[in-house]
Amino acid sequence: MSRPAITSASQLVVLRKAVLPTVLVLVALLACPWRGTAHAQEAGPSAPTATPTPAPTPIPPAEIPLRAEQTAVELRTLVLAAAPRDSVSKIESAAAEQEAKVKALAATTKQQVAHGASRSQLEDLSKRWLREEATLDGWLNTLQARSATLETDLARIRQISELWTLTRDSAAEQDLPPAPRNAIDAALASASDAKSVVSRRRDAVLTLQTEITGLKLDISDAQIPLRDAIKEQRRNALLPEQPPIWKVAIQHERGAAKLTQRVRDRWADIFASIRFYVDEEPVRVPLHIVFFLVALGVLVALSRWAARRAVGDESLQATARLLSRPLAAAVLLATLVDAWIHPTAPDAWRNLLNILALLALLRLLPRMLTRRLGPAIYLIVVLSILRHTLNVVPDDLLLYRILLLGLSALSMTSLLWLARRLNAVKDPEHPHWSRTIILACTIGAGLMVVAVIANILGAVTLADIVTDGLLNSVFTALLLWVGAVVVRGSEAVLLRTEFARRLNMVRSNAANIRAVTGKLVRFAAIALWAVYTLAGFQILAPVTAFIAKLFKFKISLGHLGFSPLSIVLVVVAVWATFKISRLVRFVLETDVMPRVELPRGVPATISKITHYIILLIGFFVVVGMLGLDFGKLAIIVGALSVGIGFGLQNVVNNFISGLILLFERPIKEGDRIDLGTTSGVVRKIGMRASVVETWQGADVIVPNATLISSELVNWSLQDEVRRIDIPVGVAFGTDPDRVLDLLLGIARQHPDVLADPEPFAMFVRFGANSLDFELRVWAAVDFLRVGSELRVAVNRALKDAGIEIPFPQVDLHLRSGIPEGTRLVAPKDGDPTL
């Protein structure tokens, strides 16, 4: 049987007073050991106080045999651990070859820079140097970790040697038998041998590390003329480096080589560059192939599933048409991840993948475009393919200049054509995107006009950069658009699979999931398009350098220094903390906790505790990013605790009371409570206050401290069962047994009345105007509705049985007889008395 639970105010107040100082002390203790990385401070953090190492003491004579055996085992382990590692041996064997490769690359760089290498050649050289630097950085990390390990082992051997030296000196003062003395000498000899072995290995690793460091310095020196040449090309990009096209005279090729031979040599250089990169990267290329095969397999499975389901689902028909080309879609996805898998690939590799991606676009675009827009976009794709194949022509030939001029003119025409078609085909669903694309096409056509004029006037480099950058921008936009559609279509198919439909969050929030992922995909596509566009116009490096310089600007506040980058990172960290907390709570509340049998209120407690834990972790991350000293922060927290005791006492009191409500759970969300004159349902337990919805629909904000310190009635603390009392009054003279049987029959017939505890009817009293009865029943559902239905049934049953329900009445009895000599006299006019 359930009874309303009344919380003990005195016990909860004592608990609250005990928890508040405990939490403050724990916060101070947790904050004390932390040290911030004061990278944003002008003055570095004070050096930590070194923990004094206890001085070694001689080994007692009774422990010498056992300790000698343990020392021998430990020294053998250290000697075995100092054996040459395969990673270090590979570096030793490859160091000479790497040095020769660096010297050869340095000579090639010097030669090409001296002969005026083209822009693409300088970029390929820069990427080759980046690959060499990455190789040496990996070697240095391996050697540094190995040398640190050997140094630690060597320090341990020194400690052992020092310990046994003290023991030997102590033994000289004592009269020890020969066996312990021999054990001491053997331990010292083993320590000396181990020290010699580990020292040799440590010295060899340090020597190799020094050689690799010197080789890396040689790489930095060799790149100086390369960087100067790249900067010089960027400075002279706006200047004409060739005469105007009308002044160029057609001449035979310089030297003995013919045009076809130079093109053939260019082809050979391109394939040699690709082959050289594949040989240098034995892991990245197979990794890319594996990604392509996995994507192809997934897309084939999704296309078959979508084709079967699209018959009865019109929303999947467009996705099924797009996924019916899984090979082209897989090539597209493999191209999208190329920049991450191959960050230092040569331009020849990129051109090859881009041509494959453009061919894949020609297979996929007919499934997505209307007939009116298709021809203009197909022409742009074909022009992009021609731009990538134009690289086989040496850029110092007149043929290259003429082909580039025709390509720029055709690109300008195609962009204007596309803008005109888009203006004619209005998209009512996405009017803003249509206007944006039309504006972008117009701007692109204007840039192509600039490229044509620059080419005619002799600024071929500028024309090349503008044409290449614009076509690269258009190609990237098409690639990301089709890739986003493929990803969104694959997501739509995956959300309809049987496995996904088993998840509660998919069944009930599929539309919200698609909306959120849609925003993420659009944001990622726009960001990637901006990056690739800047890279295509050769301005990514200056822009990133300017942004880095801007973000590194320091803002000093006393001893603390902040930069715009740190502020942005803090804002992003705070935003990410709340988003992660929201996501984790969403998964817990929709898919994890509903599958586990937990008492009512426990899921809400787990969700809120998870929220607080994630916020606490985010707080420490933000403090670490700001470079604050956690030791000083602990002092600040201690000082604030005094202020909290005065100024923020109510806020902290309510917060701690909220924690008590979460852990002790005297009330839970959904409980029906009576608090003073307020009665209703607890809808939310927050950090500072809780929300109680009254029966009239009003939301009452109740501070958590009030819920803890005041007595309240919780009608659903243990269960939802509640007793309903229905008083009934009948007229005098009615048979009480008949009334009791009638009430019990009504209660037993109601479907929502519990059989256990069973209904109970009783004759309460002889009232002033009626015989008073009471029907008591238990219900686990809406007790207000059940009570109303029972009252209606009782009234109907009493009426059908002819039993009168009396109403309060007063009978006035006049005693007969008037005293002799008394008579009633009518009052005179104006006389109020008789």
VOGU-3710 file (C-alpha; in Angstrom, 3 decimals, decimal comma):
1> msrpaitsas> 0,000/0,000/0,000  1,359/3,401/-1,010  1,349/6,388/1,263  2,504/9,927/0,534  6,168/10,377/1,392  7,091/13,375/3,567  10,774/14,378/3,429  12,596/15,115/6,633  13,552/18,775/6,444  16,013/18,693/9,315
11> qlvvlrkavl> 18,023/15,786/7,888  18,168/17,332/4,432  19,281/20,696/5,803  22,100/18,999/7,708  23,093/17,110/4,586  23,109/20,294/2,528  25,292/22,079/5,075  27,733/19,182/4,999  27,853/18,908/1,226  28,535/22,596/0,506
21> ptvlvlvall> 31,922/22,867/2,272  32,878/19,381/1,102  32,345/20,267/-2,543  34,350/23,493/-2,165  37,224/21,623/-0,549  37,187/18,959/-3,285  37,269/21,638/-5,983  40,246/23,294/-4,317  42,069/19,968/-3,928  41,430/18,993/-7,545
31> acpwrgtaha> 42,639/22,337/-8,805  45,832/22,521/-6,781  47,994/19,925/-8,598  47,230/21,266/-12,080  49,698/23,500/-13,862  48,651/25,453/-16,933  50,723/25,687/-20,043  51,332/29,377/-19,837  51,935/29,839/-23,524  49,749/32,934/-23,490
41> qeagpsapta> 51,513/34,589/-20,598  54,297/37,098/-20,984  56,176/35,716/-18,032  56,563/31,990/-17,883  55,209/30,014/-14,944  57,333/29,629/-11,872  59,428/26,509/-11,866  57,830/23,694/-9,903  59,472/22,811/-6,646  61,549/19,675/-7,116
51> tptpaptpip> 60,637/16,814/-4,832  63,747/15,916/-2,797  65,008/12,425/-3,608  65,780/10,445/-0,465  69,454/9,587/-0,107  70,200/5,884/-0,688  71,082/3,795/2,308  73,299/0,693/2,342  71,589/-2,629/1,948  71,352/-4,561/5,237
61> paeiplraeq> 73,628/-7,621/5,301  70,679/-9,978/5,693  69,153/-8,720/2,407  72,341/-8,718/0,319  71,898/-12,195/-1,313  68,283/-11,593/-2,314  68,879/-8,032/-3,474  71,940/-9,146/-5,452  69,804/-11,665/-7,339  67,108/-9,077/-7,991
71> tavelrtlvl> 69,725/-6,599/-9,203  71,192/-9,148/-11,610  67,742/-9,808/-13,090  67,004/-6,100/-13,433  70,365/-5,365/-15,070  69,900/-8,187/-17,562  66,483/-6,750/-18,408  67,978/-3,292/-18,957  70,748/-4,698/-21,148  68,227/-6,619/-23,252
81> aaaprdsvsk> 66,075/-3,524/-23,526  69,092/-1,582/-24,821  69,527/-3,986/-27,738  69,236/-2,333/-31,174  65,640/-1,805/-32,228  64,417/-2,514/-35,723  63,145/1,056/-36,110  66,537/2,521/-35,209  68,376/-0,028/-37,373  66,228/0,915/-40,362
91> iesaaaeqea> 67,063/4,578/-39,815  70,780/3,743/-39,566  70,706/1,778/-42,794  68,625/4,406/-44,643  70,482/7,484/-43,382  73,194/7,364/-46,030  70,668/6,847/-48,826  68,544/9,680/-47,475  71,564/11,978/-47,370  72,355/11,171/-51,014
101> kvkalaattk> 68,716/11,792/-51,937  68,768/15,171/-50,202  71,955/16,181/-52,002  70,523/15,127/-55,362  67,293/17,016/-54,707  69,273/20,064/-53,634  71,238/19,946/-56,899  68,012/19,563/-58,903  66,442/22,465/-57,063  69,462/24,679/-57,672
111> qqvahgasrs> 69,534/23,791/-61,355  65,803/24,338/-61,986  65,759/27,610/-60,071  68,770/28,821/-62,052  67,095/27,955/-65,375  63,821/29,681/-64,437  61,535/26,783/-63,538  57,827/27,153/-64,129  55,249/27,579/-61,404  54,178/23,928/-61,441
121> qledlskrwl> 57,791/22,753/-61,309  58,511/24,926/-58,283  55,390/23,630/-56,545  56,427/20,021/-57,207  59,885/20,725/-55,791  58,341/22,322/-52,711  56,152/19,265/-52,129  59,131/16,927/-52,575  60,995/18,862/-49,907  57,944/18,609/-47,637
131> reeatldgwl> 57,992/14,830/-48,039  61,696/14,703/-47,164  61,108/16,875/-44,102  58,216/14,661/-43,007  60,467/11,594/-43,291  63,196/13,195/-41,196  60,675/14,426/-38,621  59,408/10,874/-38,193  62,959/9,622/-37,756  63,762/12,312/-35,210
141> ntlqarsatl> 60,659/11,473/-33,176  61,649/7,808/-33,126  65,241/8,584/-32,149  64,203/11,079/-29,499  61,880/8,572/-27,854  64,585/5,890/-27,994  67,279/8,145/-26,545  64,953/9,244/-23,750  64,267/5,597/-22,864  67,975/4,751/-22,858
151> etdlarirqi> 68,750/7,799/-20,720  66,142/6,687/-18,185  67,632/3,188/-18,112  71,110/4,640/-17,716  69,960/6,762/-14,779  68,528/3,649/-13,178  71,854/1,810/-13,624  73,643/4,728/-11,971  71,266/4,472/-8,990  71,977/0,744/-8,722
161> selwtltrds> 75,731/1,313/-8,917  75,562/4,032/-6,279  73,506/1,798/-3,987  75,923/-1,120/-4,230  78,939/1,207/-3,824  77,472/2,429/-0,520  76,812/-1,163/0,443  80,418/-2,119/-0,335  81,764/0,779/1,748  79,479/-0,240/4,578
171> aaeqdlppap> 80,589/-3,859/4,290  84,221/-2,797/4,606  83,441/-1,488/8,078  81,704/-4,730/9,052  83,067/-8,236/9,462  81,104/-9,929/6,669  81,827/-13,420/5,325  83,262/-13,796/1,789  79,930/-14,780/0,184  78,178/-11,420/0,746
181> rnaidaalas> 81,333/-9,554/-0,301  81,487/-11,573/-3,535  77,811/-10,851/-4,177  78,466/-7,110/-3,759  81,428/-7,219/-6,147  79,421/-9,230/-8,690  76,575/-6,691/-8,529  78,980/-3,786/-9,061  80,643/-5,575/-11,971  77,257/-6,293/-13,573
191> asdaksvvsr> 76,230/-2,656/-13,111  79,473/-1,479/-14,722  79,016/-3,815/-17,703  75,384/-2,790/-18,117  76,309/0,869/-17,899  78,898/0,394/-20,610  76,432/-1,380/-22,948  73,586/1,102/-22,431  75,935/4,075/-22,726  77,241/2,821/-26,079
201> rrdavltlqt> 73,711/2,378/-27,405  72,668/5,778/-26,067  75,698/7,442/-27,641  75,013/5,738/-30,975  71,400/6,921/-30,965  72,434/10,461/-30,017  75,034/10,489/-32,771  72,484/9,337/-35,326  70,018/11,895/-34,009  72,622/14,637/-34,442
211> eitglkldis> 73,300/13,524/-38,024  69,598/13,559/-38,894  69,237/16,999/-37,329  72,128/18,248/-39,445  70,529/16,737/-42,516  67,314/18,580/-41,717  69,273/21,823/-41,465  70,735/21,080/-44,898  67,173/20,710/-46,210  66,245/24,095/-44,773
221> daqiplrdai> 69,271/25,693/-46,422  68,533/24,021/-49,760  64,980/25,404/-49,772  66,077/29,034/-49,443  66,541/29,635/-53,194  63,314/27,728/-53,875  61,332/29,934/-51,522  62,924/33,042/-52,998  61,989/31,923/-56,515  58,373/31,278/-55,479
231> keqrrnallp> 58,155/34,695/-53,822  59,667/36,299/-56,901  57,067/34,650/-59,141  54,259/35,848/-56,887  55,588/39,407/-56,921  55,922/39,404/-60,704  52,606/37,656/-61,396  50,920/40,937/-62,344  53,733/42,003/-64,656  53,924/40,935/-68,322
241> eqppiwkvai> 56,804/38,507/-68,794  56,250/38,058/-72,566  55,591/40,514/-75,393  52,004/41,193/-76,507  50,570/38,472/-78,632  50,474/40,600/-81,807  54,233/41,141/-81,542  55,110/37,472/-81,160  56,734/36,016/-84,233  56,253/32,350/-85,022
251> qhergaaklt> 59,668/30,712/-84,804  61,000/27,216/-84,963  61,696/25,448/-81,716  64,956/26,396/-80,073  67,524/23,650/-80,315  67,148/20,353/-82,095  64,013/19,185/-80,373  60,764/19,389/-82,236  57,415/20,266/-80,733  56,271/16,668/-80,586
261> qrvrdrwadi> 59,492/15,639/-78,906  59,072/18,317/-76,222  55,483/17,216/-75,592  56,676/13,638/-75,403  59,361/14,659/-72,925  56,728/16,482/-70,903  54,603/13,315/-70,807  57,640/11,366/-69,657  58,294/13,895/-66,872  54,666/13,667/-65,713
271> fasirfyvde> 54,655/9,879/-65,527  58,087/9,867/-63,902  56,799/12,260/-61,244  53,822/9,990/-60,538  55,984/6,862/-60,471  58,499/8,537/-58,177  55,739/9,570/-55,769  54,244/6,069/-55,708  57,680/4,628/-54,938  58,226/7,156/-52,147
281> epvrvplhiv> 54,816/6,576/-50,559  54,364/2,804/-50,243  51,545/3,213/-47,712  49,416/6,137/-48,872  48,618/4,834/-52,344  47,424/1,388/-51,116  45,472/3,159/-48,370  43,726/5,272/-50,993  42,930/2,185/-53,044  41,477/0,455/-49,978
291> fflvalgvlv> 39,292/3,491/-49,292  38,058/3,450/-52,888  37,219/-0,270/-52,739  35,405/0,083/-49,412  33,418/3,064/-50,704  32,592/1,137/-53,873  31,347/-1,857/-51,893  29,186/0,288/-49,619  27,722/2,233/-52,536  26,957/-0,974/-54,481
301> alsrwaarra> 25,080/-2,368/-51,474  23,210/0,915/-50,944  22,305/1,184/-54,627  20,787/-2,305/-54,632  18,874/-1,655/-51,425  17,624/1,725/-52,716  16,562/0,184/-56,026  14,393/-2,374/-54,208  12,843/0,150/-51,835  12,369/2,924/-54,390
311> vgdeslqata> 9,507/0,988/-56,000  7,177/1,773/-53,118  8,883/4,900/-51,782  8,867/7,952/-54,054  11,280/9,830/-51,761  14,010/7,287/-52,581  13,633/7,359/-56,350  16,029/10,295/-56,877  18,559/8,684/-54,528  18,233/5,368/-56,320
321> rllsrplaaa> 18,895/7,034/-59,676  22,017/8,732/-58,317  23,358/5,607/-56,609  22,809/3,544/-59,738  26,316/4,707/-60,757  28,298/3,380/-57,751  31,643/3,286/-59,576  31,461/6,975/-60,531  30,284/7,903/-57,026  33,168/5,958/-55,454
331> vllatlvdaw> 35,687/7,741/-57,702  34,147/11,030/-56,619  34,439/10,207/-52,905  38,020/8,994/-53,380  38,886/12,319/-54,999  37,347/14,249/-52,098  39,700/12,580/-49,579  42,768/12,919/-51,803  44,028/16,055/-50,037  44,036/14,264/-46,646
341> ihptapdawr> 45,634/11,048/-47,849  48,152/12,722/-50,207  48,982/16,161/-48,725  52,323/16,402/-50,576  51,428/14,717/-53,863  52,810/16,306/-57,052  50,587/18,198/-59,446  50,721/15,325/-61,932  49,058/13,033/-59,400  46,389/15,631/-58,633
351> nllnilalla> 45,716/16,231/-62,341  45,276/12,506/-62,918  42,747/12,155/-60,082  40,950/15,332/-61,121  40,519/14,031/-64,669  39,067/10,800/-63,283  36,727/12,821/-61,054  35,604/14,951/-64,018  34,816/11,827/-66,013  32,839/10,552/-63,024
361> llrllprmlt> 30,944/13,857/-62,941  29,951/13,375/-66,575  28,398/10,049/-65,522  26,552/11,431/-62,503  25,400/14,868/-63,635  22,771/13,580/-66,117  20,976/12,046/-63,120  20,824/15,414/-61,363  20,497/18,164/-63,991  17,640/19,303/-66,152
371> rrlgpaiyli> 17,997/19,444/-69,903  18,092/23,211/-69,788  21,065/23,453/-67,411  22,930/20,341/-68,518  24,727/21,551/-71,710  26,331/24,597/-70,060  27,618/22,581/-67,101  28,814/19,757/-69,374  30,806/22,320/-71,357  32,433/23,614/-68,158
381> vvlsilrhtl> 33,374/20,045/-67,162  34,903/19,409/-70,586  36,856/22,677/-70,363  38,180/21,582/-66,944  39,362/18,320/-68,472  41,104/20,270/-71,252  42,742/22,503/-68,634  44,257/19,503/-66,858  45,449/17,959/-70,131  46,985/21,284/-71,158
391> nvvpddllly> 49,777/20,612/-68,665  51,375/18,213/-71,160  52,365/21,221/-73,307  55,463/23,085/-72,041  54,323/26,468/-70,747  57,153/28,374/-72,492  55,788/27,577/-75,956  53,556/29,849/-77,997  51,188/26,913/-78,462  50,549/26,832/-74,722
401> rilllglsal> 49,729/30,543/-74,729  47,300/30,221/-77,645  45,563/27,206/-76,131  45,291/29,014/-72,787  43,766/32,037/-74,521  41,135/29,903/-76,255  40,407/28,074/-72,987  39,855/31,365/-71,129  37,543/32,671/-73,842  35,471/29,477/-73,927
411> smtsllwlar> 35,261/29,440/-70,132  33,978/33,012/-70,135  31,340/32,072/-72,719  30,229/28,968/-70,830  29,861/30,866/-67,545  27,730/33,552/-69,186  25,668/30,816/-70,844  25,151/29,080/-67,484  24,128/32,368/-65,814  21,591/32,997/-68,568
421> rlnavkdpeh> 20,126/29,496/-68,248  19,917/29,818/-64,466  18,172/33,164/-64,804  15,611/31,586/-67,108  15,068/28,528/-64,875  13,813/29,854/-61,551  14,146/27,592/-58,523  11,284/28,437/-56,161  12,622/26,129/-53,439  16,124/27,675/-53,335
431> phwsrtiila> 15,913/31,245/-54,688  18,910/32,459/-52,663  21,188/29,734/-54,028  20,075/30,513/-57,583  20,887/34,206/-57,198  24,218/33,379/-55,580  25,243/31,041/-58,409  24,204/33,573/-61,048  26,293/36,248/-59,305  29,256/33,847/-59,040
441> ctigaglmvv> 29,022/33,005/-62,756  28,971/36,698/-63,623  32,018/37,401/-61,473  33,775/34,363/-62,965  33,091/35,605/-66,494  34,580/38,956/-65,520  37,708/37,227/-64,213  37,982/35,327/-67,469  37,878/38,650/-69,320  40,807/39,739/-67,156
451> avianilgav> 42,632/36,494/-68,044  42,062/37,012/-71,766  43,302/40,613/-71,642  46,319/39,624/-69,522  47,220/36,852/-71,969  46,984/39,202/-74,939  49,153/41,827/-73,231  51,822/39,269/-72,262  51,003/38,558/-68,567  50,722/34,835/-69,255
461> tladivtdgl> 51,418/33,847/-65,658  48,514/35,988/-64,440  46,244/34,580/-67,139  47,324/31,056/-66,199  46,655/31,633/-62,484  43,231/33,218/-63,063  42,083/30,593/-65,577  43,394/27,688/-63,521  41,985/29,120/-60,293  38,535/29,783/-61,705
471> lnsvftalll> 38,173/26,417/-63,425  39,482/24,755/-60,268  36,891/26,669/-58,238  34,043/25,608/-60,545  35,290/22,028/-60,605  35,545/21,973/-56,801  32,027/23,382/-56,456  30,598/20,713/-58,779  32,609/17,989/-57,063  31,482/19,019/-53,584
481> wvgavvvrgs> 27,874/19,481/-54,704  27,637/16,025/-56,258  29,603/14,537/-53,353  27,221/16,146/-50,860  24,227/14,778/-52,774  25,807/11,301/-52,758  26,468/11,515/-49,020  22,947/12,788/-48,312  21,425/10,078/-50,491  23,492/7,405/-48,765
491> eavllrtefa> 22,367/8,806/-45,428  18,714/8,637/-46,498  19,150/4,998/-47,460  21,028/4,124/-44,267  18,353/5,715/-42,084  15,762/3,435/-43,687  17,662/0,194/-43,110  16,363/-2,309/-40,577  19,354/-1,809/-38,308  18,836/1,958/-38,184
501> rrlnmvrsna> 15,117/1,589/-37,596  15,884/-0,375/-34,450  17,324/2,756/-32,897  14,832/4,914/-31,068  16,577/8,130/-32,073  16,230/7,190/-35,755  12,573/6,193/-35,522  11,525/9,332/-33,699  14,092/11,876/-34,913  15,026/10,870/-38,461
511> aniravtgkl> 13,967/14,263/-39,847  15,973/16,148/-37,199  19,032/13,963/-37,846  18,858/14,696/-41,562  18,436/18,412/-40,873  21,499/18,534/-38,611  23,683/16,444/-40,917  22,513/18,562/-43,844  23,782/21,699/-42,127  27,091/20,016/-41,316
521> vrfaaialwa> 27,549/18,802/-44,886  26,756/22,248/-46,313  29,132/23,953/-43,887  31,924/21,474/-44,661  31,351/21,834/-48,424  31,462/25,637/-48,284  34,604/25,618/-46,116  36,373/23,141/-48,405  35,329/25,106/-51,484  36,786/28,294/-50,003
531> vytlagfqil> 40,084/26,569/-49,147  40,462/24,922/-52,561  39,497/28,134/-54,345  42,149/30,122/-52,484  44,678/27,396/-53,258  43,690/27,453/-56,933  44,316/31,197/-57,155  47,698/30,775/-55,395  46,674/32,967/-52,459  46,013/30,343/-49,781
541> apvtafiakl> 49,481/30,680/-48,223  49,366/34,515/-47,964  45,823/34,448/-46,598  46,633/31,816/-43,987  49,815/33,690/-43,041  47,832/36,917/-42,597  45,175/35,168/-40,515  47,853/33,475/-38,403  49,571/36,805/-37,842  46,258/38,407/-36,927
551> fkfkislghl> 45,351/35,654/-34,503  48,782/35,702/-32,863  48,408/39,364/-31,910  48,697/39,494/-28,138  46,401/41,357/-25,805  48,033/41,921/-22,429  46,038/42,160/-19,218  48,504/42,513/-16,387  50,637/39,373/-16,244  48,288/37,508/-18,554
561> gfsplsivlv> 48,388/37,635/-22,331  45,658/36,582/-24,733  45,459/36,394/-28,491  42,449/36,416/-30,818  43,231/32,778/-31,621  42,970/31,769/-27,968  39,679/33,651/-27,656  38,294/31,934/-30,752  39,465/28,547/-29,500  37,856/29,163/-26,120
571> vvavwatfki> 34,560/30,142/-27,757  34,703/27,056/-29,970  35,580/24,863/-26,968  32,634/26,211/-24,948  30,288/25,760/-27,904  31,602/22,246/-28,564  31,235/21,348/-24,867  27,550/22,194/-24,828  26,958/20,527/-28,202  28,736/17,341/-27,098
581> srlvrfvlet> 26,780/17,324/-23,858  23,541/17,747/-25,776  24,447/14,953/-28,182  25,492/12,546/-25,426  22,334/13,252/-23,437  20,232/12,797/-26,559  21,763/9,366/-27,221  21,424/8,337/-23,571  17,825/9,476/-23,244  16,579/8,063/-26,546
591> dvmprvelpr> 18,532/4,861/-27,096  20,540/3,716/-24,084  18,456/4,204/-20,959  15,096/3,133/-22,470  16,689/-0,279/-23,132  17,743/-0,688/-19,478  15,308/-1,266/-16,649  15,939/1,624/-14,281  13,808/3,061/-11,479  11,791/6,093/-12,383
601> gvpatiskit> 13,879/9,247/-12,086  17,246/7,505/-12,460  17,515/8,222/-16,232  17,022/11,942/-15,618  19,638/11,846/-12,861  22,161/10,069/-15,082  21,494/12,541/-17,889  22,033/15,599/-15,702  25,141/14,153/-14,026  26,585/13,392/-17,457
611> hyiilligff> 25,838/16,987/-18,446  27,650/18,348/-15,380  30,654/16,049/-15,914  31,049/17,117/-19,552  30,756/20,772/-18,552  33,400/20,257/-15,853  35,765/18,628/-18,357  35,109/21,472/-20,774  35,870/23,976/-18,006  39,278/22,436/-17,334
621> vvvgmlgldf> 40,003/22,302/-21,073  39,147/26,000/-21,450  41,283/26,934/-18,435  44,173/24,938/-19,886  43,757/26,640/-23,283  43,893/30,047/-21,611  47,166/29,069/-19,966  45,939/29,795/-16,452  47,851/28,372/-13,519  45,633/25,902/-11,684
631> gklaiivgal> 47,515/26,576/-8,475  46,555/30,243/-8,671  43,076/29,212/-9,703  42,749/27,217/-6,490  43,635/30,361/-4,533  41,022/32,289/-6,493  38,432/29,594/-5,789  39,305/29,769/-2,092  38,909/33,520/-2,118  35,664/33,309/-4,048
641> svgigfglqn> 34,290/30,811/-1,555  34,355/33,589/1,048  32,448/35,889/-1,287  30,104/33,064/-2,166  29,329/32,669/1,513  28,019/36,216/1,563  26,921/37,388/-1,870  26,073/34,150/-3,686  24,874/32,089/-0,762  21,390/31,568/-2,162
651> vvnnfisgli> 22,690/30,629/-5,623  25,152/28,052/-4,260  22,540/26,841/-1,787  20,092/26,176/-4,613  22,805/24,522/-6,750  23,876/22,152/-3,980  20,225/21,456/-3,224  19,783/20,542/-6,894  22,644/18,051/-6,604  21,008/16,558/-3,528
661> llferpikeg> 17,740/16,232/-5,429  19,577/14,428/-8,236  21,468/11,984/-6,012  19,001/11,363/-3,170  15,927/11,703/-5,419  13,288/12,643/-2,833  11,381/13,988/-5,827  11,786/13,158/-9,492  10,571/14,608/-12,734  6,974/13,513/-13,209
671> dridlgttsg> 6,202/13,239/-9,478  2,910/14,628/-8,146  3,634/16,766/-5,117  1,947/19,116/-2,672  4,202/21,948/-1,487  2,383/24,391/0,767  -0,438/25,803/-1,293  1,128/24,566/-4,548  0,060/21,240/-5,987  1,057/19,782/-9,333
681> vvrkigmras> 3,576/17,754/-11,337  7,367/18,249/-11,287  8,301/18,939/-14,906  11,997/19,833/-14,573  14,736/19,798/-11,943  17,299/22,405/-12,950  20,623/23,601/-11,581  19,083/26,417/-9,542  15,330/25,899/-9,548  12,716/23,359/-10,503
691> vvetwqgadv> 9,498/23,768/-12,459  6,185/22,531/-11,030  3,167/22,536/-13,313  -0,026/23,047/-11,324  -3,280/21,276/-12,104  -4,530/24,534/-13,594  -1,629/24,523/-16,115  0,495/27,268/-14,529  4,286/26,781/-14,264  5,616/27,573/-10,801
701> ivpnatliss> 9,393/28,157/-10,441  10,433/26,701/-7,083  14,024/27,170/-5,795  15,708/23,849/-5,118  16,529/24,889/-1,558  12,784/25,214/-0,887  12,180/21,661/-2,074  14,923/20,428/0,269  14,212/22,500/3,370  10,392/22,471/3,283
711> elvnwslqde> 8,056/19,580/4,000  6,345/18,356/0,872  3,987/15,545/0,031  5,089/13,280/-2,799  2,174/11,213/-4,066  4,335/9,161/-6,424  7,650/8,646/-4,644  7,546/4,843/-4,687  4,812/4,149/-7,222  1,896/5,724/-9,062
721> vrridipvgv> -0,790/4,052/-6,928  -3,121/6,460/-5,135  -6,215/6,040/-2,972  -9,458/7,726/-3,984  -12,017/8,536/-1,272  -15,636/9,077/-2,348  -18,047/10,218/0,429  -21,732/9,359/-0,093  -24,773/10,437/1,938  -28,196/8,735/1,749
731> afgtdpdrvl> -31,534/9,461/3,365  -32,443/8,183/6,817  -34,196/4,880/6,692  -32,070/3,412/3,932  -30,682/-0,098/4,489  -26,886/0,364/5,138  -26,016/-3,155/3,910  -27,710/-2,480/0,606  -25,723/0,759/0,181  -22,402/-0,966/1,017
741> dlllgiarqh> -23,021/-3,777/-1,479  -23,980/-1,260/-4,150  -20,784/0,814/-3,626  -18,492/-2,231/-3,678  -20,157/-3,514/-6,826  -19,581/-0,225/-8,603  -15,913/-0,189/-7,545  -15,277/-3,773/-8,664  -16,826/-3,155/-12,054  -14,567/-0,235/-12,922
751> pdvladpepf> -11,600/-1,422/-15,065  -9,052/1,015/-13,593  -9,740/0,196/-9,943  -7,061/-2,100/-8,506  -8,083/-5,418/-7,010  -5,089/-5,288/-4,652  -5,540/-3,390/-2,403  -9,198/-4,288/-2,761  -11,968/-1,672/-2,657  -13,431/-0,916/0,736
761> amfvrfgans> -16,787/0,643/1,683  -17,712/1,733/5,184  -20,596/3,312/7,119  -18,940/6,388/8,573  -21,509/8,132/10,767  -25,052/9,279/11,375  -24,916/12,722/9,876  -27,115/15,679/10,644  -29,035/15,215/7,427  -27,989/11,795/6,068
771> ldfelrvwaa> -26,405/8,440/6,680  -22,759/9,018/5,692  -20,843/6,299/3,770  -17,376/6,323/2,166  -15,975/4,313/-0,748  -12,178/3,866/-0,808  -10,476/2,501/-3,910  -6,903/2,396/-5,297  -5,948/3,371/-8,846  -2,647/3,474/-10,728
781> vdflrvgsel> -3,778/5,715/-13,573  -5,339/9,161/-13,769  -7,005/9,275/-10,385  -8,997/12,431/-11,186  -10,717/10,741/-14,105  -11,275/7,513/-12,152  -12,795/9,449/-9,228  -15,109/11,369/-11,536  -16,294/8,194/-13,278  -16,932/6,465/-9,927
791> rvavnralkd> -18,976/9,410/-8,641  -21,095/9,396/-11,799  -21,617/5,629/-11,451  -22,581/5,954/-7,756  -25,117/8,678/-8,507  -26,642/6,606/-11,335  -26,771/3,442/-9,200  -28,440/5,214/-6,259  -30,988/6,766/-8,577  -31,763/3,432/-10,222
801> agieipfpqv> -32,092/1,783/-6,798  -34,526/4,470/-5,599  -32,214/5,602/-2,822  -32,540/9,260/-2,065  -29,509/11,472/-1,665  -30,683/14,061/0,885  -29,709/17,666/0,921  -29,217/19,817/4,032  -32,575/21,098/5,376  -33,937/22,729/8,562
811> dlhlrsgipe> -37,413/21,916/9,918  -39,085/24,804/11,821  -41,648/23,685/14,418  -44,134/26,292/15,926  -45,571/25,449/19,288  -49,424/25,833/19,310  -51,377/28,080/21,757  -51,345/31,861/22,450  -51,483/33,291/26,028  -54,890/34,565/27,115
821> gtrlvapkdg> -55,366/38,308/26,684  -52,844/38,544/23,839  -54,013/39,712/20,501  -52,394/40,816/17,352  -52,910/44,456/16,527  -52,182/45,923/13,151  -49,546/48,663/13,408  -50,506/52,215/12,884  -49,103/54,201/10,106  -45,485/55,069/10,865
831> dptl> -45,350/52,838/13,983  -42,791/50,016/13,536  -43,861/48,193/16,664  -46,739/45,885/17,150
//
